Amino acid sequence: MYKTLLCLRYLRTRYIALASIISMTLGVATMIVVNSVMDGFSTDMRTRLRGILADVIVETNSLDGVAISQDMKDSINRAVGDHIEGMTTTVEIYAMLSVQYGSQWQSKPVTLIGIDPGTKATVGPLAEYLVNTDINSVPDWELSPEAMAYRKEWTTRAQWMVDRWNHNPPPLDDQTAPVEGPESNKPLPPPQFDSKTPSDQVFDSEPQVADKADAVTNPFKENLKGSAFEKQENRDPGSPLQGRVYVGYGLVSFPYEDPETGEIKMFQIVKPGDDIKISTVTAGHPPEPTHFNATVVDLFKSDMSEHDGNLVFCNLEYLQEVRGMVLDPESGAKPITSIQLKLKNPEDAAMVVSKLEEALPAGLFRVRTWEDKQGPLLAAVEVESAILNVLLFLIIAVAGFGILAIFFMITIEKTRDIGVLKALGASSNGIMSIFLSYGLALGLVGSGVGVAVGLLFVRYINEIEKFITFITGRKVFDQRIYYFPEIATHVEPMMVFWVAIGAMIIAVLASILPARKAARFHPVESLRYE
């Protein structure tokens, strides 16, 4: 009984121990916060990477692609058919995306991926990443009613401007004037538009063509938004082009800071229904440059900046046609560059990879899991997390050395009290248990408060980030730099448990040496000089 009473007395009255408790609390809380943020970052990144890719990816070793013959399909079905839940074929190639806004053209390097949206949705949550597509629907290449109305409106206005200019052009120069006539000077009636239409920006530029006369005749020939008036026979200018794309949100949107509120907002220069230009290379040797125009069907937004600022998805058949990927005479299929497989049990990925490597022709394909494909990125996150854990563990170790120093001071200061206890019959084990219990109490209080503070910090970490940003005037977690728009967290209960247990063990271990020293005191020697 005396052991518990003395332990609680020291815990309440020895305020010097408060420094060790605070150090222990900060160490535990910091480890919980850092591990939760790193785990949340890793979990979200893995989810998005897996959603963009698939459980298993079969890639060709050539950008020209390989036509999948019936024999190959039969081999795949025999080898892993029972494990496959969904499958899709793709063509992946590097390209250059060009977007016109006003009189300016903006070009960016992108990864162009030809897909079939229906089958792509069977291997990953494609619909969840499309801004204007319902999550529960199957994505396709059709424009939404809103996008179609928007497209028809601005193409109608553009066509009216072209007709008006052709009907009544201005003078070519100071010496040349248009032919006078009652019909030529008669203005065309303007069409009726909704006042909310944002399409006025389409016609705010000077033509960039070599022939001045041609420019006067049709100043919008090369300067219209997109390519609504590209030369195609029997095509309605308001109808979408044959090429259809999902464009990464980060490619056509730019963050800016609202000067009034300081809030980061996105400025969007392309909307569904607009046209863009894509430049890539053809199949064959040597590859030749090729260009095509495409209509934006939707925007792709996975909330992972690396993908949103790099990926463009195109309709597979059109991309194969543009690249000259012709039908294989033997298989009757067009070449593809990769096959993505979703498995019924993702844990079977390694086994499926080994079976596919045996079933597919050697040298033509490379079979990997999505983790293997993104190995360097995932490995970097794991190494970062491990290094941070080691560094933060040193904070708890510092608290342990603080407990050690404090207990040695208590041992020297309480020499007389220890002698009195031993003279009254207290055993060496009893004296040792007092100090060990005291160390355990410090560990319990420090780790308990640390767990509470850490979990509370994780729960409100984004609100804390906004508050610090408001106080300092500088963005702490800038979405233009990091992968995600906000700080992602994921609390693993076992991680919290082991961090708390580790802190208590360090506190107990730090109290062993002072406890052994106190237990060895001889009562006569302890009371001799008192």
Order of alpha helices (4+ residues) and beta strands (2+ residues): alpha-alpha-beta-alpha-beta-beta-alpha-alpha-alpha-beta-alpha-beta-beta-beta-beta-alpha-beta-alpha-beta-alpha-beta-alpha-alpha-alpha-alpha-alpha-alpha-alpha-alpha
